[in-house]
Amino acid sequence: MSHPCHVRHVVPVQYTFWCFRRSYSSRATARRHLISEGRTTEADDSPFPQLPRRSPFYFETGYSVFAKRPTRPFPPPFLSYPSGSFSDPLTTHNRPRYRHAKVDGELLRGITNGDDAVIIDGQNFLAVNDGVGAWAQKERGHAALWSRLIAHYWAAEAEKAFKAADSSRSLKLEDIDPVQYLDNAFKRTKDATNAGKENQIEGTTTVSAAILHHRSDNEPVLLATSLGDCAIMAVRPKTGDMLYKSKEDWHWFDCPRQLGTNSPDTPKENSFCDIVDLQEGDVVLCLSDGVTDNLWEEEITEWAVHAVKKWIAKEKEAEDGIVYVARTLMDAAKDIAFDPNAGSPYMSRAVDEGLAAEGGKLDDISVVVGVVRRHED
């Protein structure tokens, strides 16, 4: 059978919808910013079910994220807040206000970063989705929820497919269909947000995910799937080469393809999937446009290779390993984002469009790193 990857579908550029753009300012203002980071490597580190170990390879994973502003609280029923009424029992007021968001009775996988969502809870599935923040201007708008739900369902669909495979054999590469998993996740997200109904929760998001598997000769392989302008990259630290970078896909400048309310884009028509051969020790990066709008591809590669080499050399500043690699990229992008005089890819593209823009672009910055490892047993 023909594999769903390697095929890219394009539809004519005729639209009747309002394409939400990212708000842009080259000047950083004083405000409280949110930074988070961490790692998930082995199955026992995650509160979620893991994909069966049918592959000799796994990702050692870490992330570092920066939010340009706090995330808009998730609405009920995804997050239920305690009552503020003093007529309620006193125990109500003793409950912490923070709740783990849930959908279908299950904890939402991943992490919300501003309007972004990242997934590192599996050993062979990584994802970064970038919700389009302009939806915050709409009463029922919630881009962060859309990006998080699609990430959650996408990971769940991939897990279900792996578990459904015959336990007596490894899942064949040609049986893996990330685009179909994304399409299922998109449909489930629309159902969860009551899309098409009066009280729907509106939003759109770009998406990207990396699945690590192997060929029949037990060599590692990456299935990289994307829609919009989040990036998936593969870097080989021992040679300093960038092996792969996913292609950005736009309707027009500053309006990437996106899944959600009023968008004509669909996973089946507009997402694409590439297959990339890897080696042990290769580094896979899932990045929001907060990174790629501020750092050139060559800079991302150089920063990643530099950080990995410091980690391997056991230098003190790199003692937290893969988290250091992720943080190095996040910090490099953040430095440019806050610099009104820096040259940036976003500025270059804006100038090409005849727009006045200077410096970096302040945005949510999400970095997920996966290093290809081989199971010892």
C-alpha positions as CSV (number, residue, x, y, z in Angstrom):
1,M,0.0,0.0,0.0
2,S,1.2,3.5,-0.6
3,H,2.2,5.3,2.6
4,P,0.4,8.5,3.6
5,C,3.7,10.3,4.1
6,H,5.6,12.0,1.3
7,V,2.4,13.3,-0.2
8,R,1.4,17.0,0.1
9,H,-2.0,18.2,-1.0
10,V,-2.6,21.9,-2.0
11,V,-6.0,23.5,-2.6
12,P,-6.6,26.6,-4.7
13,V,-6.2,29.9,-2.9
14,Q,-9.9,31.0,-2.7
15,Y,-11.2,31.8,0.8
16,T,-14.3,33.1,2.3
17,F,-13.2,33.0,5.9
18,W,-11.4,35.5,8.2
19,C,-7.9,34.4,8.7
20,F,-6.7,35.2,12.2
21,R,-3.2,36.6,12.3
22,R,-0.8,36.7,15.2
23,S,-0.6,40.1,17.0
24,Y,2.9,41.6,16.5
25,S,4.9,44.1,18.3
26,S,8.7,44.5,18.1
27,R,8.8,46.4,21.4
28,A,8.7,44.4,24.5
29,T,6.8,45.8,27.5
30,A,7.4,45.2,31.1
31,R,5.1,42.4,32.2
32,R,5.2,39.0,34.1
33,H,6.4,36.3,31.7
34,L,6.0,32.6,32.3
35,I,8.8,30.1,31.8
36,S,8.6,26.3,32.4
37,E,10.8,23.4,31.6
38,G,11.2,19.7,32.3
39,R,11.8,16.2,31.0
40,T,9.9,12.9,30.4
41,T,12.1,10.0,29.4
42,E,10.9,6.7,30.7
43,A,7.4,5.3,30.9
44,D,7.3,5.5,34.7
45,D,7.9,9.3,34.5
46,S,4.5,9.9,32.9
47,P,1.0,9.9,34.4
48,F,-0.4,8.8,31.0
49,P,-0.4,5.3,29.4
50,Q,2.5,4.7,27.1
51,L,2.8,3.2,23.6
52,P,3.7,-0.4,23.8
53,R,7.4,-1.0,23.4
54,R,7.4,-2.5,19.9
55,S,10.3,-0.3,18.7
56,P,14.0,-0.8,19.8
57,F,14.2,3.1,19.9
58,Y,12.7,5.8,22.1
59,F,13.0,9.6,22.5
60,E,14.8,11.0,25.5
61,T,12.7,14.1,25.8
62,G,12.8,17.5,27.4
63,Y,11.1,20.9,26.9
64,S,11.5,24.6,27.7
65,V,8.8,27.1,27.1
66,F,8.2,30.8,27.5
67,A,4.8,32.4,27.5
68,K,4.4,36.1,26.4
69,R,1.3,36.3,28.6
70,P,-0.6,34.0,31.0
71,T,-3.0,31.5,29.4
72,R,-6.7,32.4,29.3
73,P,-8.3,30.1,31.9
74,F,-10.0,27.1,30.3
75,P,-13.8,27.3,30.4
76,P,-16.0,24.6,32.0
77,P,-16.4,21.7,31.6
78,F,-12.7,21.4,30.8
79,L,-11.7,23.2,34.0
80,S,-14.2,23.6,36.9
81,Y,-13.5,26.4,39.4
82,P,-14.6,26.3,43.0
83,S,-17.6,28.4,43.9
84,G,-17.1,31.9,45.2
85,S,-20.4,32.0,47.1
86,F,-20.1,32.2,50.9
87,S,-23.4,30.2,51.1
88,D,-21.6,27.1,50.0
89,P,-19.9,24.8,52.5
90,L,-16.6,26.1,53.8
91,T,-14.8,23.1,52.4
92,T,-15.4,24.6,48.9
93,H,-13.2,27.6,49.7
94,N,-10.4,25.4,51.0
95,R,-9.9,23.7,47.6
96,P,-7.0,24.9,45.6
97,R,-8.0,27.0,42.6
98,Y,-5.7,25.1,40.3
99,R,-7.2,22.1,38.5
100,H,-5.8,19.7,36.0
101,A,-7.9,20.2,32.9
102,K,-9.9,17.1,31.8
103,V,-11.8,16.0,28.7
104,D,-14.0,12.9,28.4
105,G,-13.1,12.2,32.1
106,E,-9.3,12.0,31.3
107,L,-6.6,14.4,32.2
108,L,-5.6,16.5,29.2
109,R,-2.2,15.4,28.0
110,G,0.6,17.9,27.5
111,I,1.3,21.4,28.7
112,T,-0.2,24.7,27.8
113,N,2.2,27.6,27.1
114,G,0.4,30.8,26.4
115,D,-1.6,29.8,23.3
116,D,0.8,26.9,22.5
117,A,0.5,23.3,23.6
118,V,3.3,20.8,23.8
119,I,3.3,17.0,24.3
120,I,6.3,14.9,25.6
121,D,4.4,12.3,27.6
122,G,5.2,9.4,25.3
123,Q,8.5,7.7,24.3
124,N,7.9,8.1,20.6
125,F,5.5,11.0,20.2
126,L,6.3,14.7,20.4
127,A,4.1,17.6,19.4
128,V,3.9,21.4,19.4
129,N,0.7,23.2,18.4
130,D,0.5,27.0,18.2
131,G,-3.0,28.5,18.9
132,V,-3.7,31.7,17.1
133,G,-3.9,34.3,19.9
134,A,-6.1,36.7,18.1
135,W,-9.1,34.6,19.1
136,A,-8.7,36.1,22.6
137,Q,-10.5,39.1,21.2
138,K,-13.6,37.0,20.7
139,E,-16.0,36.4,23.5
140,R,-16.1,32.6,22.8
141,G,-12.5,32.5,21.5
142,H,-10.0,30.2,23.1
143,A,-7.0,29.3,20.9
144,A,-5.1,27.7,23.8
145,L,-7.9,25.1,24.4
146,W,-8.0,24.3,20.7
147,S,-4.2,23.7,20.5
148,R,-4.2,21.6,23.7
149,L,-7.2,19.5,22.7
150,I,-5.8,18.6,19.3
151,A,-2.5,17.8,20.8
152,H,-4.2,15.6,23.4
153,Y,-6.4,13.7,20.9
154,W,-3.6,13.4,18.4
155,A,-1.4,11.6,21.0
156,A,-4.3,9.5,22.0
157,E,-5.1,8.5,18.4
158,A,-1.5,7.5,17.8
159,E,-1.4,5.5,21.0
160,K,-4.7,3.7,20.1
161,A,-3.3,2.7,16.7
162,F,-0.1,1.2,18.2
163,K,-2.1,-0.7,20.8
164,A,-4.4,-2.0,18.2
165,A,-1.6,-3.7,16.3
166,D,-1.1,-7.4,16.8
167,S,1.0,-7.9,19.9
168,S,2.8,-10.7,18.2
169,R,4.5,-8.4,15.7
170,S,6.0,-5.0,15.4
171,L,3.8,-2.3,13.9
172,K,4.9,-1.9,10.3
173,L,6.0,1.5,9.1
174,E,3.5,1.6,6.3
175,D,0.7,1.0,8.8
176,I,1.4,4.2,10.7
177,D,-0.8,7.1,9.4
178,P,-0.2,10.4,11.4
179,V,-2.4,12.4,9.0
180,Q,-5.4,10.1,9.8
181,Y,-4.6,10.3,13.5
182,L,-4.6,14.1,13.2
183,D,-7.9,14.1,11.2
184,N,-9.5,12.0,14.0
185,A,-8.1,14.4,16.6
186,F,-9.5,17.3,14.7
187,K,-13.0,15.8,14.5
188,R,-12.9,14.9,18.2
189,T,-11.8,18.5,19.1
190,K,-14.7,19.9,17.1
191,D,-17.1,17.6,18.9
192,A,-15.6,18.6,22.3
193,T,-15.9,22.3,21.6
194,N,-19.4,21.9,20.1
195,A,-18.3,23.3,16.8
196,G,-21.3,24.5,14.7
197,K,-23.5,25.1,17.8
198,E,-24.5,28.4,19.3
199,N,-22.3,28.1,22.4
200,Q,-19.3,26.7,20.6
201,I,-15.8,27.5,21.8
202,E,-13.9,29.1,18.9
203,G,-10.3,29.0,18.0
204,T,-7.7,27.9,15.5
205,T,-4.2,26.3,15.7
206,T,-1.3,25.3,13.7
207,V,0.0,21.8,14.4
208,S,3.1,19.6,14.3
209,A,4.1,16.2,15.6
210,A,7.0,13.7,15.3
211,I,6.6,10.0,15.7
212,L,9.7,7.8,16.1
213,H,9.6,4.3,14.7
214,H,11.9,2.0,12.8
215,R,12.3,0.2,9.4
216,S,12.3,-3.5,8.9
217,D,16.1,-3.5,9.3
218,N,15.6,-1.9,12.8
219,E,17.0,1.4,11.8
220,P,15.2,4.5,13.4
221,V,12.9,6.6,11.3
222,L,11.0,9.8,11.9
223,L,7.5,10.5,10.7
224,A,7.1,14.3,10.7
225,T,3.6,15.8,10.2
226,S,2.8,19.5,10.1
227,L,0.2,22.0,9.1
228,G,1.0,25.7,9.3
229,D,4.2,27.2,10.5
230,C,5.3,25.1,13.5
231,A,8.6,23.5,12.6
232,I,10.0,20.0,13.0
233,M,13.7,19.7,12.6
234,A,16.2,16.8,12.8
235,V,19.9,17.6,13.6
236,R,22.9,15.3,13.8
237,P,25.2,16.7,16.5
238,K,28.2,14.5,15.6
239,T,28.5,16.1,12.2
240,G,26.7,19.4,12.9
241,D,24.3,18.9,10.0
242,M,20.6,19.7,9.8
243,L,19.0,16.5,8.3
244,Y,15.5,17.8,7.9
245,K,13.2,20.8,8.4
246,S,9.5,20.7,7.7
247,K,8.0,23.3,5.3
248,E,5.9,26.2,6.4
249,D,2.6,26.6,4.7
250,W,0.8,29.9,4.6
251,H,-2.4,31.4,3.1
252,W,-0.5,34.7,3.0
253,F,2.1,36.5,5.1
254,D,1.5,36.1,8.9
255,C,-1.6,33.9,8.2
256,P,-0.5,30.3,8.3
257,R,-2.7,27.4,7.5
258,Q,-4.7,26.5,10.7
259,L,-7.3,24.0,11.9
260,G,-10.4,25.3,13.6
261,T,-13.3,27.8,13.4
262,N,-14.0,29.2,9.9
263,S,-10.8,27.9,8.4
264,P,-11.1,25.9,5.2
265,D,-7.9,23.9,6.1
266,T,-8.3,20.2,6.9
267,P,-5.7,17.5,7.8
268,K,-6.5,15.4,4.8
269,E,-6.1,18.2,2.3
270,N,-3.5,20.5,3.8
271,S,-1.2,18.7,6.2
272,F,1.8,16.8,5.0
273,C,4.0,14.0,6.4
274,D,7.6,13.2,5.6
275,I,9.7,10.2,6.5
276,V,13.3,10.9,7.6
277,D,15.9,8.2,8.3
278,L,17.8,8.8,11.6
279,Q,20.6,7.4,13.7
280,E,21.1,7.0,17.4
281,G,22.0,10.3,19.0
282,D,20.2,12.4,16.4
283,V,18.1,15.2,17.8
284,V,14.5,15.9,16.8
285,L,13.1,19.4,17.5
286,C,9.5,20.5,17.6
287,L,9.3,24.3,17.6
288,S,6.6,26.9,17.6
289,D,7.0,29.9,15.4
290,G,8.2,31.8,18.4
291,V,11.5,30.1,17.7
292,T,11.6,30.1,13.9
293,D,10.4,33.8,13.7
294,N,13.4,34.8,15.8
295,L,16.2,32.4,14.8
296,W,17.4,31.4,11.4
297,E,17.6,27.6,10.6
298,E,21.5,27.8,10.8
299,E,21.3,29.4,14.2
300,I,18.9,26.8,15.5
301,T,21.2,24.0,14.3
302,E,24.3,25.7,15.8
303,W,22.7,26.3,19.2
304,A,21.4,22.7,19.4
305,V,24.7,21.2,18.4
306,H,26.6,23.5,20.8
307,A,24.3,22.6,23.7
308,V,24.5,18.8,23.0
309,K,28.3,19.0,22.9
310,K,28.3,20.7,26.3
311,W,26.0,18.1,27.7
312,I,28.1,15.2,26.4
313,A,31.3,16.9,27.8
314,K,29.5,17.1,31.2
315,E,30.1,20.8,31.6
316,K,28.5,22.1,34.8
317,E,26.1,24.5,33.1
318,A,24.7,21.6,31.1
319,E,24.2,19.3,34.1
320,D,20.5,19.0,33.5
321,G,21.2,17.5,30.1
322,I,18.4,17.5,27.6
323,V,16.5,20.3,29.4
324,Y,19.7,22.4,29.0
325,V,19.5,21.8,25.2
326,A,15.8,22.9,25.1
327,R,16.5,25.9,27.4
328,T,19.4,27.0,25.2
329,L,17.2,27.3,22.2
330,M,14.4,28.9,24.2
331,D,16.8,31.5,25.6
332,A,18.3,32.2,22.2
333,A,14.9,32.9,20.7
334,K,13.7,34.9,23.7
335,D,16.8,37.2,23.5
336,I,16.0,38.1,19.9
337,A,12.3,38.4,20.7
338,F,13.1,41.1,23.3
339,D,15.7,42.9,21.1
340,P,14.1,45.8,19.1
341,N,17.3,46.2,17.1
342,A,18.0,42.5,16.2
343,G,17.6,41.1,12.7
344,S,15.1,38.3,12.6
345,P,13.5,36.0,10.1
346,Y,10.1,37.6,10.8
347,M,11.5,41.1,10.2
348,S,13.0,39.9,6.9
349,R,9.8,38.4,5.7
350,A,7.8,41.5,6.8
351,V,10.2,43.8,4.9
352,D,9.8,41.6,1.8
353,E,6.1,42.2,2.0
354,G,6.6,45.9,2.2
355,L,5.8,46.2,5.9
356,A,7.7,48.2,8.5
357,A,9.1,45.9,11.1
358,E,12.1,46.0,13.3
359,G,13.7,43.6,15.7
360,G,12.5,40.2,17.0
361,K,8.9,39.1,17.4
362,L,7.6,38.7,20.9
363,D,5.6,35.5,21.0
364,D,5.0,32.3,22.9
365,I,8.2,30.2,22.5
366,S,7.9,26.4,22.7
367,V,10.8,24.0,22.4
368,V,10.5,20.2,22.6
369,V,13.6,18.1,22.1
370,G,13.8,14.4,21.5
371,V,17.2,12.5,21.3
372,V,17.0,9.1,19.6
373,R,18.1,6.4,22.0
374,R,18.1,2.6,21.8
375,H,16.5,0.4,24.5
376,E,19.2,-1.6,26.2
377,D,17.0,-4.7,26.7
